[in-house]
């Protein structure tokens, strides 16, 4: 299965010494010849539940992490139904299958850590604490949405939660994430910026420019490549030379690592290591997290034309992040089947209620079209710049 050959990146990474905050990454040049194209290559069984960052989790915290993933999936499924009913227009990029990446990453952050991402942003939004009502209303283009109905699926924002979008330009968020990290260092904050991106975005010029400055200025930015195997409908093996993608940090002496995105415990460990590196040493990191999306690039994408139904079903069967984490918690005695059913029903009810809220909410007024574009026009009494904003009348 060509689309899943990205799983073999882990065959390179797992033979490297464990990275730590003092060392630059090892370079597995001698292992390149061992790349295979198996859909499920043999993997070492590392129990990341026993790593320090995960051992410190309480039973309630583990259940909360599982609940967040369930809520994301039920929200996405409900938004898909709304799209099919004609309630949502434009693009709709679903996060189904990738839930452990956002939830695991966000769960390691502190008060001065920030997040910015690309257009597949619903999962990150819910993971940082945005409620389903404001998210669904934004998808519906309603005034009660998180971007007042003007951003839609690709532009969720919550500055009060250190969440800076949601960006529709491929790779466009990478220099913005760099800028956030620059501000953190400038104001002497012990924080970091997690900048999420897809595998296709690694081929964009601004990403390389950002890596250069991140290394040159020693900025606490963490680039997280959510590698789901396809850049829109193009398999990784057809759009990117060189494996793994995270090795692109080598050109700038940036530490990098590859991890499985279906294991929430593993995601937490590798992200926590990168956050610690950023906090203590103002050092950037490139993480490549191997994951998979169950739906098309957007819901309008006929994804059966570039991958098979069997490929999708095989991933769901063997590597579904919700099923794997649920089973792990059942084994640990933290979760019961009854509690899991309760959480699932609660998430479905919440998602349905958010759709009702969105449907009942008003659309923005036409005279609000130019609001919230330029800070200066919304706050004329505080304006310090000169000149005319391009849409202002002379």
C-alpha positions as CSV (number, residue, x, y, z in Angstrom):
1,X,0.0,0.0,0.0
2,X,1.9,3.0,-1.2
3,X,0.1,5.5,0.9
4,X,1.1,3.8,4.1
5,X,4.7,3.4,3.3
6,X,5.2,6.3,5.6
7,X,4.9,3.8,8.5
8,X,8.3,2.5,7.6
9,X,9.9,5.7,8.7
10,X,9.5,4.3,12.2
11,X,11.8,1.4,11.2
12,X,14.5,4.0,10.8
13,X,13.7,6.0,13.9
14,X,13.3,3.2,16.4
15,X,16.8,2.0,16.0
16,X,18.2,5.4,16.9
17,X,19.3,6.1,20.5
18,X,16.7,7.8,22.5
19,X,16.9,11.5,22.0
20,X,17.3,13.8,25.0
21,X,17.4,17.5,25.6
22,X,21.2,17.7,25.5
23,X,21.9,15.8,22.2
24,X,21.2,16.5,18.6
25,X,19.5,13.7,16.7
26,X,21.3,10.7,15.4
27,X,21.4,10.3,11.6
28,X,20.3,6.9,10.3
29,X,22.0,7.1,6.9
30,X,23.2,3.5,7.1
31,X,19.6,2.3,7.5
32,X,18.1,3.8,4.4
33,X,18.4,0.6,2.5
34,X,16.1,-1.2,4.9
35,X,13.0,0.8,4.0
36,X,10.1,-1.5,3.0
37,X,6.6,-0.8,1.8
38,X,4.6,-3.1,4.2
39,X,1.3,-1.7,5.5
40,X,2.1,-3.1,9.0
41,X,5.9,-3.5,9.3
42,X,7.2,-5.3,12.4
43,X,7.5,-3.0,15.3
44,X,9.1,-3.2,18.7
45,X,6.6,-3.2,21.5
46,X,7.5,-0.3,23.8
47,X,5.1,0.4,26.6
48,X,5.0,4.1,26.7
49,X,2.5,4.0,29.6
50,X,5.5,3.5,31.9
51,X,7.4,6.6,30.8
52,X,7.5,9.3,33.5
53,X,5.2,11.8,31.8
54,X,2.5,9.1,31.6
55,X,3.1,7.3,34.9
56,X,2.2,10.6,36.6
57,X,-1.3,10.7,35.1
58,X,-4.1,9.9,37.5
59,X,-7.0,7.7,36.6
60,X,-9.3,10.7,36.1
61,X,-6.7,12.4,33.8
62,X,-6.5,9.3,31.7
63,X,-10.3,9.0,31.3
64,X,-10.4,12.7,30.4
65,X,-7.8,12.2,27.6
66,X,-10.0,9.3,26.3
67,X,-13.1,11.5,26.6
68,X,-11.5,14.3,24.6
69,X,-10.7,11.9,21.7
70,X,-14.2,10.6,21.7
71,X,-15.7,14.1,21.7
72,X,-13.5,15.1,18.7
73,X,-14.6,12.0,16.8
74,X,-18.4,12.5,17.5
75,X,-18.1,16.2,16.7
76,X,-16.5,15.4,13.4
77,X,-19.1,12.7,12.6
78,X,-21.9,15.1,13.4
79,X,-20.4,17.9,11.3
80,X,-20.1,15.4,8.4
81,X,-23.8,14.7,8.6
82,X,-24.5,18.5,8.7
83,X,-22.4,18.9,5.6
84,X,-24.3,16.1,3.8
85,X,-27.6,17.8,4.8
86,X,-26.4,21.1,3.1
87,X,-26.0,22.9,6.4
88,X,-22.3,23.5,5.9
89,X,-20.7,24.9,2.8
90,X,-17.2,25.2,1.5
91,X,-14.5,22.9,2.6
92,X,-14.7,20.5,5.6
93,X,-11.5,18.8,6.6
94,X,-12.2,16.1,9.2
95,X,-9.7,14.9,11.9
96,X,-11.2,11.4,12.2
97,X,-8.3,9.0,12.8
98,X,-5.8,11.5,14.0
99,X,-7.3,12.4,17.4
100,X,-4.5,11.1,19.6
101,X,-2.0,13.6,18.0
102,X,-3.9,16.7,19.1
103,X,-5.1,15.4,22.4
104,X,-1.7,13.9,23.4
105,X,0.2,16.9,22.3
106,X,-2.0,19.5,24.0
107,X,-2.1,17.6,27.3
108,X,1.7,18.2,27.8
109,X,1.4,22.0,27.6
110,X,1.6,24.8,30.2
111,X,0.3,28.3,30.5
112,X,2.9,29.9,28.2
113,X,2.7,27.2,25.5
114,X,0.9,28.1,22.3
115,X,-0.6,26.2,19.3
116,X,-1.0,27.1,15.7
117,X,-2.1,24.7,13.0
118,X,-3.3,24.3,9.4
119,X,-6.8,23.9,8.0
120,X,-7.5,20.5,9.6
121,X,-8.0,22.2,12.9
122,X,-11.2,20.9,14.6
123,X,-9.4,18.4,16.7
124,X,-6.9,20.9,18.0
125,X,-9.6,23.4,18.8
126,X,-11.6,20.9,21.0
127,X,-8.4,19.6,22.6
128,X,-7.4,23.1,23.8
129,X,-10.9,23.5,25.4
130,X,-13.1,25.2,22.8
131,X,-16.7,24.2,23.1
132,X,-18.6,22.4,20.4
133,X,-21.2,25.1,20.2
134,X,-18.8,27.8,19.0
135,X,-17.1,25.3,16.7
136,X,-20.2,24.0,15.0
137,X,-21.7,27.5,14.7
138,X,-18.5,28.5,12.8
139,X,-18.9,25.6,10.4
140,X,-22.5,26.8,9.8
141,X,-21.2,30.3,9.1
142,X,-23.1,31.7,12.1
143,X,-22.5,34.8,14.2
144,X,-22.1,32.8,17.3
145,X,-19.1,30.9,15.8
146,X,-15.6,31.3,17.2
147,X,-14.7,33.5,14.2
148,X,-18.1,35.1,14.0
149,X,-19.1,32.9,11.1
150,X,-16.5,34.4,8.8
151,X,-13.8,31.8,9.0
152,X,-15.5,28.5,8.6
153,X,-13.8,25.1,8.9
154,X,-10.3,26.2,8.3
155,X,-10.2,29.2,10.6
156,X,-11.0,28.3,14.2
157,X,-9.4,30.6,16.7
158,X,-9.2,31.0,20.5
159,X,-6.6,33.5,21.6
160,X,-7.7,33.2,25.2
161,X,-6.6,29.5,25.0
162,X,-3.3,30.3,23.2
163,X,-4.8,28.8,20.0
164,X,-3.9,30.9,16.9
165,X,-5.7,28.9,14.2
166,X,-6.6,27.4,11.7
167,X,-4.9,28.6,8.5
168,X,-5.9,27.8,4.9
169,X,-2.6,28.4,3.1
170,X,-0.5,25.3,3.0
171,X,2.6,25.9,5.1
172,X,1.5,29.5,5.8
173,X,1.3,28.9,9.6
174,X,5.0,27.8,9.8
175,X,6.5,31.4,9.9
176,X,3.6,32.5,12.1
177,X,4.5,29.8,14.6
178,X,8.1,30.9,14.4
179,X,7.0,34.5,15.2
180,X,5.1,33.3,18.3
181,X,8.2,31.5,19.5
182,X,10.2,34.7,18.8
183,X,7.8,36.7,21.0
184,X,8.0,34.1,23.8
185,X,11.8,34.4,23.8
186,X,11.8,38.2,23.5
187,X,9.5,38.5,26.5
188,X,11.5,35.9,28.4
189,X,8.6,33.5,28.7
190,X,9.3,29.9,29.5
191,X,7.0,28.6,26.8
192,X,6.9,27.1,23.4
193,X,4.8,27.1,20.2
194,X,3.6,23.9,18.7
195,X,3.2,24.4,15.0
196,X,1.2,21.6,13.4
197,X,1.4,20.9,9.7
198,X,0.7,18.1,7.2
199,X,3.3,16.0,5.3
200,X,2.7,18.0,2.1
201,X,3.5,21.3,3.8
202,X,7.1,20.1,4.4
203,X,7.7,20.9,0.7
204,X,6.7,24.6,1.0
205,X,9.5,27.2,1.0
206,X,8.3,29.1,4.1
207,X,8.9,25.9,6.2
208,X,12.6,25.9,5.3
209,X,13.0,29.6,5.9
210,X,11.4,29.1,9.3
211,X,13.7,26.2,10.1
212,X,16.7,28.3,9.3
213,X,15.6,31.2,11.6
214,X,14.5,28.8,14.3
215,X,18.0,27.3,14.5
216,X,19.8,30.6,13.9
217,X,18.0,32.4,16.6
218,X,17.4,29.4,18.9
219,X,13.6,29.8,19.1
220,X,11.3,27.5,21.1
221,X,9.2,26.3,18.2
222,X,8.1,22.7,17.8
223,X,7.1,21.7,14.2
224,X,4.8,18.7,14.4
225,X,4.3,17.0,11.0
226,X,1.1,15.1,11.1
227,X,2.0,12.6,8.4
228,X,-1.2,10.9,7.3
229,X,0.5,9.5,4.2
230,X,-1.2,11.7,1.6
231,X,-0.8,15.3,0.5
232,X,-4.4,15.7,-0.6
233,X,-4.6,12.7,-3.0
234,X,-0.9,12.2,-3.6
235,X,0.9,9.5,-1.6
236,X,4.0,10.5,0.3
237,X,6.2,8.4,-1.9
238,X,5.2,10.5,-4.9
239,X,5.4,13.9,-3.4
240,X,8.5,13.9,-1.1
241,X,12.0,12.7,-1.6
242,X,13.8,11.4,1.5
243,X,12.6,9.6,4.5
244,X,11.6,10.3,7.2
245,X,10.3,13.8,6.6
246,X,11.5,14.9,10.0
247,X,15.1,14.5,8.9
248,X,14.8,17.8,7.1
249,X,15.7,19.3,10.4
250,X,19.2,17.9,9.8
251,X,20.1,20.7,7.4
252,X,19.7,23.2,10.2
253,X,21.1,21.0,13.0
254,X,17.6,20.8,14.6
255,X,16.8,17.8,16.7
256,X,14.1,15.6,15.3
257,X,12.2,12.4,16.0
258,X,9.5,10.2,14.5
259,X,6.6,8.6,16.5
260,X,3.4,6.6,16.1
261,X,0.3,8.8,16.2
262,X,-2.1,6.0,17.1
263,X,-0.5,5.7,20.6
264,X,-1.5,8.6,22.8
265,X,1.1,7.7,25.4
266,X,3.8,7.8,22.8
267,X,2.7,11.1,21.5
268,X,2.7,12.6,25.0
269,X,6.3,11.3,25.6
270,X,7.9,12.7,22.4
271,X,6.0,16.0,22.6
272,X,6.9,16.4,26.3
273,X,10.6,15.9,25.4
274,X,10.4,18.6,22.8
275,X,8.5,21.0,25.1
276,X,11.1,20.5,27.8
277,X,13.9,21.2,25.3
278,X,12.1,24.4,24.3
279,X,11.5,25.5,27.8
280,X,15.0,24.9,29.1
281,X,17.2,25.7,26.2
282,X,15.1,27.7,23.7
283,X,15.8,24.9,21.2
284,X,13.5,24.0,18.2
285,X,12.4,20.5,17.3
286,X,10.9,18.8,14.3
287,X,8.6,15.9,15.2
288,X,7.0,13.6,12.6
289,X,4.0,11.8,13.9
290,X,2.7,9.0,11.7
291,X,-1.0,9.0,11.6
292,X,-3.9,8.4,9.2
293,X,-7.1,10.1,8.2
294,X,-10.2,7.9,7.6
295,X,-12.0,10.4,5.4
296,X,-10.8,12.2,2.3
297,X,-8.6,15.3,2.2
298,X,-12.0,17.2,2.5
299,X,-15.4,15.5,2.6
300,X,-15.8,16.4,-1.1
301,X,-12.7,14.3,-1.9
302,X,-13.5,10.9,-3.6
303,X,-10.7,9.3,-1.7
304,X,-11.4,5.8,-3.2
305,X,-9.6,7.0,-6.3
306,X,-6.2,7.0,-4.7
307,X,-6.4,4.5,-1.9
308,X,-8.4,1.3,-1.4
309,X,-11.2,0.7,1.0
310,X,-9.2,-2.3,2.3
311,X,-6.3,0.0,3.2
312,X,-8.6,2.2,5.3
313,X,-10.3,-0.7,7.0
314,X,-7.0,-2.3,7.8
315,X,-5.8,0.8,9.6
316,X,-9.1,1.1,11.5
317,X,-8.8,-2.5,12.6
318,X,-5.2,-2.4,13.8
319,X,-4.4,1.2,14.7
320,X,-7.5,3.1,15.6
321,X,-6.4,5.5,18.4
322,X,-9.7,5.5,20.3
323,X,-9.9,1.7,20.3
324,X,-6.3,1.2,21.3
325,X,-6.4,3.7,24.2
326,X,-9.8,2.4,25.4
327,X,-8.4,-1.1,25.5
328,X,-5.3,0.1,27.3
329,X,-7.4,1.8,30.0
330,X,-9.5,-1.3,30.3
331,X,-6.4,-3.4,30.8
332,X,-5.1,-0.9,33.4
333,X,-8.4,-1.1,35.3
334,X,-8.9,2.6,34.8
335,X,-12.0,2.4,32.5
336,X,-15.0,0.1,32.4
337,X,-17.1,-0.7,29.4
338,X,-20.1,0.9,31.0
339,X,-18.1,4.2,31.6
340,X,-16.9,4.1,28.0
341,X,-20.5,3.8,26.7
342,X,-21.5,6.6,28.9
343,X,-18.7,8.9,27.6
344,X,-19.6,8.0,24.0
345,X,-23.3,8.8,24.5
346,X,-22.5,12.0,26.2
347,X,-20.2,13.1,23.3
348,X,-23.0,12.2,20.8
349,X,-25.5,14.2,22.8
350,X,-23.1,17.2,23.0
351,X,-22.5,17.1,19.3
352,X,-26.2,16.9,18.4
353,X,-26.9,19.8,20.8
354,X,-24.1,21.9,19.1
355,X,-25.8,21.3,15.7
356,X,-29.1,22.5,17.1
357,X,-27.4,25.6,18.6
358,X,-25.7,26.3,15.3
359,X,-28.9,25.9,13.3
360,X,-30.8,28.3,15.6
361,X,-28.0,30.9,15.6
362,X,-28.2,34.0,13.3
363,X,-26.0,34.7,10.4
364,X,-23.7,37.8,10.5
365,X,-25.3,41.0,9.3
366,X,-24.1,42.3,5.8
367,X,-22.8,45.5,7.4
368,X,-20.4,43.4,9.5
369,X,-18.6,42.2,6.4
370,X,-15.6,44.5,6.9
371,X,-15.4,44.1,10.7
372,X,-12.5,42.1,12.3
373,X,-10.2,42.5,9.3
374,X,-7.9,45.2,10.5
375,X,-7.4,46.1,14.2
376,X,-7.0,49.8,13.2
377,X,-10.4,50.0,11.6
378,X,-12.1,48.4,14.6
379,X,-10.2,50.6,17.1
380,X,-9.8,53.9,15.3
381,X,-9.2,55.8,18.6
382,X,-6.1,53.7,19.2
383,X,-4.7,53.8,15.7
384,X,-1.1,54.8,15.4
385,X,-0.3,53.9,11.8
386,X,-0.7,56.4,8.9
387,X,-2.1,55.8,5.5
388,X,-5.4,54.3,4.2
389,X,-6.5,50.8,4.7
390,X,-7.2,49.5,1.2
391,X,-11.0,49.2,1.4
392,X,-11.5,52.5,3.2
393,X,-13.1,55.3,1.3
394,X,-10.8,58.3,0.8
